């Protein structure tokens, strides 16, 4: 593929592009293999919303679900069985890349049940079960980076389970999980355990920050009585998310330097890369690749849905931007505060909404599987 911007992201700027989508149809058609070999995708993430669309709405899983009916599994167990098989198959497709990059890329993520977002015990049990069920070294288990989740994340990493820490919206939350990674690997290293193949990414969500802050700015613009105030507030729209991520990258650079990190690096550890998540543009007034173009830099990942991948391939700009205009990023946060926008409150709200959204998708997924299970069994759904 000539002028392949996705491949250039990695080759020129050290950023890995991961795909935020998976389905049995994509596996069967060879679309995942094509994404790896031709497009240059270096990892893949999944979540309940993705599986909801793939399993409940399509027919690709019907035969397998029908076969599972003989085992008298409930809808949740059926979902996990077919999801694990998809993730195993996808891990196998990415395994050559994982080996070639010495564990640097080629990861596939599966998410613990959203019900455990505030329940450390349930989260730990599910993470261990999924890790054992998939049984692939290039699996990452997704765990929300809530206050309750951090001790579990640290424990799982210390046990050698790769973790994709999700639903990070604030710089404080990012720093908390980055420290948990460093603490976990330090504990492994001091215990004489290998640290060279324990991997983690910190998934920092982007577009949702702009969506909520823009809504608050619109309300303030509507209430403003003079043109100068309206213009000042309007200029802040679409600025918060990128500024927030750039400041998080500054924290990344500080945390992964110094004596603690150097000791781990010398033992073979890899950095826990920031992963930019929720990078599809929600506001059609904004450029459709802005959350890729503005967050490019070394030792980062951008996980994109397929439409964003296609848009970036077509007209994205490959240039290091993540540590450009950093002073302006801090100024943007100051301007938002001066305008009465409480960014901390926004990120707390987004975390709660993110948990609720994934829980809703999971419940909808299970209901859809139950409906399909009943239909394939010849019985009416409840």
N, C-alpha and C positions, 0 to 999 in steps of 0.2 A: 504494500500500500504506500504510494508515493506521498511524501509530506505528511506522514502520520503524526499528528500532534500528540496523540496519547503516548506513543512510544517516545517522542521527544521529551515529554514531561520527565520521564525517568532518565533518559540518556543524557539530556542537557542540564536538567535542574534537580535531579535526585528525588523527584516526587513520584510515588506509585499511585496509579489509578486503579481503584477497585470498583467492581460492578455491584450495585445495590439492587439485585434482582435474581431470582432463581425459580425454575419450574421444571417439572418432568418433561414438558414439551420442549423446553430449551435444551435439556440434556439429550432427549431422543433425536432432535433435529440436528444436533451438532453445533448449535448456536454458542454453547459455552466454550467448546473447543476452539471455534472460530474466534471468539472474543479473546482467548488466550493467545493463540498462535498468530492471528492476523492483525487484530486491533491492538494488542499489547496490554490487555487487562491483567493485573498482577495479583488479584485477590477478589473475594466475593463475600458479600454480607447478605444475611436474610433476617426477616423478622415476622411476627404473626400476620401483619398486614399483607406481606408478600405471599405467604402461604395461604392466607384466606382467599385471595384472588385465584391462586393456582389450583387449590384443592376443591374448595366449595363451589366455585363457579364453572370449572372446566370438566372435561371427561377423561383426562389423561390418567387419573388415579382410580377410575371406577373399577377396573379389573382387579387391581391390587386390593382395594377396599373390600370388594366382594369376596376375595380369597381369605381375608382376615376375619370375616364374619364367623367362620367355623371355630375360631379361637375365642369367640364370645368377648371380644375386647370392647371397652367403652369408647366413646368418641375421642377422648383425650389420648388414650393409648393407641388408637388407630392413627391419629394425627402424628404422634411422636414416631411411630413405626415407619410411616411413609416419609416423614421429614428426615429421619436419620438416614434412610436409604438414599435420598437425594443428596444429602450432605456428604455421605461417604463417597458416592459416585463423583461428586464435584471435587472433593478433596483429592481423589485419585487422579482427576484430570490436571489438577494444579500441582501434584506431587513432583513432577520433574522440575518445575520452576522453584519449588521449595528447596529441593536438593541442590539445584544449581546455584541458588542464592544463599546457601548455607543457613537456611532458616530465616532469611530476611524478608521473604515474600512468599506468595503461594498459599495464603491462608484463606479458610472458609469459616464463616461465623454462623453459629446457631444460638438462639436466645433462650435463656431460662424463662419460665412462665412469669408473666408480669405480676401474678399474684404474690410473688416473693419479693417484690421491690422493697417492701418495708419489713420483711421477715428474714433475718439472717439465716436462721436454721434451715428454712425451706429452700432458700437460694443455694446454700452450700450443698444440701442433699441433691438438688437438681443438677447443679454444675458437675458434681462428681458422677452422677448417673449418666448424663449426656456425654461427658468425656470418655467414660468407659464404653458406652453404647456405640459411639461413632468410631472410637479406637483408631484414630489417625493422628500422626504427630503434627499435621498442619491444620488441625481444628483450632478455632478460638471459640470459647463460650462467652456469650454476651451477658454481662451483669450490669445493671444500672449503678451509676456512681453516686448513689445517695449516701447520706451520712451513715445509714444503717448498712449499706452495702460495702463500705470501705474495708471494715475488718474481714469480711468474707473474701473480698478481692485479694487482700493481702495474704490470707490463709491459702486460697486456691493457688496463687502464684508460688507461694512457698512450697506447696505440694507438687509443683511442676506442671500445673494446668495452665494453658495459654488463655489469656482473658482479653476480650474486647470490652472495654469499659464504656458504657453507653449513657446517653441522656445527660451529658455534661453541657451546661449552658453558661456557667460563670467561671471566671479565672480562679476564684477560690476553690471551686469544686475540682477544677483541673489540677491545681497544685496539690490538693489532698490526695488524689489518686496517683499522681506521679510520685509523691513521697511514699505511698503504699508500695509501689513497684520497687523503688529503691530499697525500702526496708525488707521486703520479701526476698529479694535477690541477695541482700547482705546476709540475711539469716541463712539462706541456702549455702552461700559461699563459706560462711563461718562454720557451718556443719559439715563441710567437705563435700557438698553435693554440687553437681554441675549446674552452671548458669547459662551456658552457651546456647541452649535450645529452649529456654523459657521465654516466651514472647508475649507482648501485650501492645495494644494500641489504646489511646485515650480518645474516644469519639466525642468531639466538640461540635455541638450543633450550631448551625449558622443561620439559615434563612428565617427560621421561626423567630429569632430575636428581632429582625427587621419587621416581620409581620406584626408583632405585638407592639413594638415601639412606634412604628408608623401609624398604627391605629390610635395610639395615645397622642401622637403629634397632630394627627388630623383633627382630633377633638379640640386640642388647644388652638389650632389654626382657625377652626370654626368659631371659637369663642373670642379670638383676638379682635381688637377694634381698630388697629392701625396697620397699614400696609407694611411698615418696616418690621413689625413683630411677625406678621404672617410670612414674610420673606425669610426672616431668620429661622423660623421654625421649619419652613418648607425645605431649606437647605440642609437640614439634618436628616431628612427622610432617606432611607436606604444607606445610611452611613454606619449605624451602630454595630451591625453584625460583623462586618469586616474589621472594624476597629477592635471589637471584642476579641476576635480570633487572633489578630496581630499582637495584641497585648498578651494573650495566652502563649503565643510562640516565644515572646520575650522571656516568659517564665520557664518555658521548656529549655531554652538555651542556658539559663542560669542554673536550673536544677540538674541538667546533664553536663555539668562541668564541675571542677573541684575534686577534692580528695575522695569523697564517698564514691562518686561515679567513676573516677579514674581507677580505683581499686577493682571495681566490678568489670570495667572495660578490659583491664589487664587479665581478668579471669575468663574473658571471652563473652561477656554479656553484650547484648544489643540494646540500643536505646528503646525506650517505650515511645513510639512515634505518635505525635498528634495526628488524629484522623479527622478531617473536615467532613462532617455529616450534614444531612439535610441541605444539600447544595443545589437542589433544583430551585429555580427562581419562581416565587409564588406571585409576584406582582408583574403583570405583562408590560408595565411601563419600564421595567429594568431590563438591561441586556441579559439574554438567557444564559450566558456563560460567566456572569460577573462573580459568582461565588467559586469559580475555578480560577479565572484570570487573576483575581486579586489575592489569592492565597497560595501561590506557587513558591515552593522553597524546598531545600534539602531536608531529608529525614522526615518527610510528612507523607500522608496518604490523603487522597480525596476519593471518597466513595460516592459514585454517581449512579442515578437511574439511567436506563438506556437512552431516553431522549436527550439527557444532558451530555452523555458520551457522544452521541451523534452530532449534537450542536457544537461541541468542542472540536470534534474531528473536522467539522466543516469550517468553523470560523473563530475558534479560540485563539488566544495569544499566549505563546510559550515564552515566558520571561520571568525571572525571579522577582517576586513582588511581596512576599510574606514579610520581609523586614525592610520594606520601603515605606516612607512616610509614617514612621512609627510615632514621631512626635505629634503629628497631626491626629493619629489615632487616640492618643491620650487627651488631646485638646477636644476631640469629638465627645469623649466621655464627660469632660468638664462642661462642655456646652449643653449636653443633655441634662446634666444635673442642674445647671443654671436655669434650664427651661422647665424644671420641675418633674423630670423623668427620673424615677427611682429604678436604676438598672438592676440593683440587687433584688428588688421586689419583682421586677420583670422576670429575672432568671429563676427565682423561686416559683413563680407562677408557671413558667414554662416547664419546669421539672414536674410539678404536680400534673399539669395537663398532659405531658408526655407519658407519664405512668398511666394516667386514666385512658389515654388514647390507645396505648398498646394493650391495656386490659380489655378495652371494648373490642378491639380487633380480635384478640384471642377468644373472647366469649363468642363473637360472631363466627369466627372460624370453627369453634367446637360445635356451635349450633348448626352450622352448615354441614359439617362432617356427620353429625347425628342425623340430620335430615337425609343426607345421601345414604348413610348406613341403613336407615329404615327403609328407604325406597328400594335399595338394592336387595334388601332382605324380603321385599314384598309386603312390608307392613307399613301402615301409615305413621308418619312422624308425629310425635306428641305436639 
